[in-house]
Every structure is written in C-alpha cells, then in structure tokens.
Amino acid sequence: MRQTWGQRPIFVLCVLTVAAPVTARAQENGRVPTPPSLRLHVDGSFGHSISDLSRWPDGSTTSLSCSPLAFACGTVVAVGIGVDWAPFHHVSLGLRGRWFIPGASYSDNTNMLGRHLDVVEALLVPQLRLPWKWRIPRGGARPYLTMPVGVAWSYESRNWTRAVTEDWRSRPGLSAGAAVGIELFWGRRLGTLLELGYQARFLSADVVSTPVDEPQAQVSERVTTTQHQLLFSLGILFGLQR
C-alpha cells in the first residue's frame, strides 16, 4: 500500500506533463490565421466611367458620349501601388498611389473634342476589418470596408487638328470613394487582393489656348471636371511583417 500511494503522485504528474503540450497544440491549430500587420500591394484596376463632364467658363460642356456600338467606350484602366498598416486588430490605415492610363478612358467615339484626360491620385485609405471565422486560406484572410480619399491631378493629351495650341495646367482636386475588398494570404508573405469600389473626382485646370497665327490672342480659362467610376481591382500582396 505504501508503494502504491507513493507512486500515484508521480503517475498524475506524468499525465499532466504529457497532456499540457497536446492541449496547447490543439488550441494553436484551432486559431484563425492572422494576416501580416504591414502589407505592400501592387494592383491593376478595370472598370467603367458612369459620368465624365467638363464645364467651361462660357457655360458650354464636354462630356463622355458613346454610340450604341462603342463597346469599349467609357472603359477605365489604371495601375496602382500601396501600403497598409494595421496598428489595431480591426482598423488599418494605408497610402495608395494610382495612375489612370492616358487615353484608356475614352474611345474614338467620345464627344470630348479629341481630349484624353489621365489622372494621378494620392489617397489616404482607412479600412475597417470585417469578421472572418474560417481558416482558409492558410495565411489568413482580411475582408474590409474602406473609404479612400485624397488629392488628384488631371493631365491632357490632344489628338485633334486645330490651329490652336492648348496647355492644360492642372490644379489639385478631390478624389473620394468607397469600396469593399478582401486580402487573401496563401502563405506568410504572399497573397491576393480583390476589391470592388466607386470613385468620384472633382478636378480643375487652367486651360491656356494660343492661336498659331495670333500668339497675342492667348486666352486662359478655368475648366472643372467631374468623374464618377466603378472599379474592380486585382492585385498581389506582400507581407512585410507578422
């Protein structure tokens, strides 16, 4: 009896020692993976221009106008780069630069008098993380809502034929929108970005027109432009830290 009672504490201690790592491992395996808190992404955007309107001082307007057969009319193409940092579990803050490729927003059937405007944006991107309870993909997922807002500049290229040279001097404008997206990490460092959003821009420029035969008749006009676009973005994610 003395030997039996003396061995019982040793047996219980051995059971606890073996069971402790198993329990910790089970808890770790059941935990939902967390994406990196600091992330870099490169993306491309494809979408459609809902409205594109420029107003001139004399009250005239030039707008995006397509024929019924112009399938590509109003197509929007852009490339971008950004970085996001999550100081808290449910909140992220990011910076994004985006360039809308010159001329890609219009086809030959537009009524913009041959003008092609491209836009460069510098955006602040606050994000609110949405719940994700699944363990797929392996590196974690991060669905989110975001409201990108920032500064935009417009630039013009012209392919019409007129006896007037035109200088489009851009002023800083406002770009604001809303989007829903998801970051999918397939490992510790590499992932995919999917985002669907709406973006509105309010731009202005001083347009200086100079007749070729009469340089002294140079005229400067303030032009305002508004753009409303739907965009789908697809990108590659790089995790910079856990």
Sequence and secondary structure as in RCSB ss.txt:
>XXXX:A:sequence
MRQTWGQRPIFVLCVLTVAAPVTARAQENGRVPTPPSLRLHVDGSFGHSISDLSRWPDGSTTSLSCSPLAFACGT
VVAVGIGVDWAPFHHVSLGLRGRWFIPGASYSDNTNMLGRHLDVVEALLVPQLRLPWKWRIPRGGARPYLTMPVG
VAWSYESRNWTRAVTEDWRSRPGLSAGAAVGIELFWGRRLGTLLELGYQARFLSADVVSTPVDEPQAQVSERVTT
TQHQLLFSLGILFGLQR
>XXXX:A:secstr
 HHHHHHHHHHHHHHHHHHHHHHHHHHHHTS     SEEEEEEEEEEEEEEEEEE TTS EEE    TT TTTTE
EEEEEEEEEE SSSSEEEEEEEEEE TTTT  TT BSTTEEEEEEEEEEEEEEE       STTEEEEEEE  EE
EEEEEEEE    SEEEEEEEEEEEEEEEEEEEEEESSSSEEEEEEEEEEEEEEEEEEEEEESS GGG EEEEEEE
EEEEEEEEEEEEEEEE 
